Amino acid sequence: MAAPLKVSVVSADREVWSGEATMVVARTVEGEMGILAGHEPVLATLATGEVRLTLPGGEKLTADASEGFLSVENDTVTIVAGRADLV
């Protein structure tokens, strides 16, 4: 089993979801980005689209997000969006 990431998805007015995930896939202005534990630090601009989370038990969560950024550092993924909602 892959090591967990600490993930937080935040919209302009509230925290949408936080917890552990084994993988995060998000659409950025550079293209789709997949993040696993041990990923190098990165700061990217989000494009409008899905953020897909794979939880430690294999469950999948999807959020629609737009107008924000994604930050990865020390196995912590923070997604801050102007608008974000769980699908």
N, C-alpha and C positions, 0 to 999 in steps of 0.2 A: 504494500500500500504506500502511496506517495505521502510525503510529509505534508502537513496542513499549512495553508496560508491563512493569515488573519486578514479578513476582508471587510470593508465598510463601503456601502453604497449610500451616498447622501445626495438629496436634492436640495434646492435652494431653501426649502422651508422645513425639512424633516429628514431624519434618518430612515431610509427605505429598508435596509437590511444590514445586519452585521453578524459575523460568525466565522467559522472555519470552512475552507474549501480546499480541495486538492488541485483544482484548475480554474482559471478565470480566462475567458476569451472575450475581448472587447474590440469594437470597431473604432479605429482612430483615423485621423485625416491621412495618415501614411498607409493605411490598410489594416487588416485584422491582425490582432496581436494575441498570442496565447501565453499565459504566464503559469509557471509551475514553481514549486519551492526551489530556492537557490538562484532565481532569476536575478540578473544584474539590475542595479538601480536604473530607473527610467522615469521620465516625465513626458507624457504624451497628451495631445489635444484630442478629445473625444469627437467622433463624428456621430451624427444621429444614427441610432441603430440599437441592436441588442447587446446586452452584456450577459454572457452565459456563465453560470457557476456550476461546478460539479462539487457536490458535498462529499465528505469522507465516506458516507454510506453508499455512494453512487447516485443518490438523488440529484436531479437537475433543477436549477432555478433559472429563470430568465427575467431580466428587467429591460424595459425600453428606456434609453437615456439619450440626452442631447445637450449640446452646448456646455462643455465642461472639460475636465482633465482627469487623467489617470496617473497615479503615482505608485511606484513600486520601490520598496527599500526594506531590507532585512526581513524578507518573507511577510511583509505587510503591504497589502494592496488597498489603496484608497481611491475611490471613484467619486468625484464631486461633479454633479451635473445641475444645470439650470432646471431641468425637468427629469425626473426618474420615477418609474412606477413598476412594480412587479407585474408580470404578465400572468 
